């Protein structure tokens, strides 16, 4: 079982060569190289060239390279899409996805390059299932700031205002085997608040967290990666279940809790993720 971690997914302005270069040495699982919100209108064209040159240099190792473009309905979107089609990247991230048709339009330009979807509008939440079912979709990224704005809601610590949207997208992603990463935590100096939100997202089932500052990486990696206790429990569950099977039994007991096939499947995923993270750390 091969697992690519997405514990930490860092936004990086596509117009900043130094920031892109720094990403090559950060302990991050993926980078979103941004041509949209992080780039001013008068820098859009130059940013495409800057980003293409930086990606051509390589050196990103295990880090997945995702390029966020401007929407195809904007003045820059189609030029972005054509440029990304020729870049050394792993996926293209389309903003404000609200229908499978937007992914079709993107794929007409970028071909076999996997498309990721920014889920950040009320209509996007309602269409999450059809978006996640698209065969070209590789992942979903929650855009909670835009969602809060469109809802006219308040950003609270418990995130109650966006919980319905988060849940709809999670259900869609998990139903179709699509990677899904949580939205950003804006207070990048508030490590306690970041950790609390990461734990909440991990408990809900998100694969990782989008980040706005390198200082947030270690906390996201720790929260979304398996702990030593979880790894040890996974090993014991698998061993106990295999022993039970050899004795002709269909269940085992570990620490006073029943262990069935479904628990063993989860345990194997935990160990696969731990192995992948260990390989990353060895680079």
ABEGO torsion letter per residue (X at the ends): XBBBBAABBBBBBAABAAAAAAAAABBBABBBBBABAABBAAAAAAAAAAAAAAAAAEGAEABBBBBBBBBAABAAAAAAAAAAAABBBABBBBBGBABAAAAAAAAAAAEABBBBBBBABAAAAAAAAAAAABAABABBBBBAAAAAAAAGBBBBAAGAAAAAAAAAAAAAAAAAGBBBBBBBBABAABAAAAAAAAAAAAAAGBABBBBABAAAAAAAAAAABBBAAAAAAAAAAAAAAAAAAAAGBABBBBGGBBBBAAAAAAAAAAAAAAAAAAAAAAX
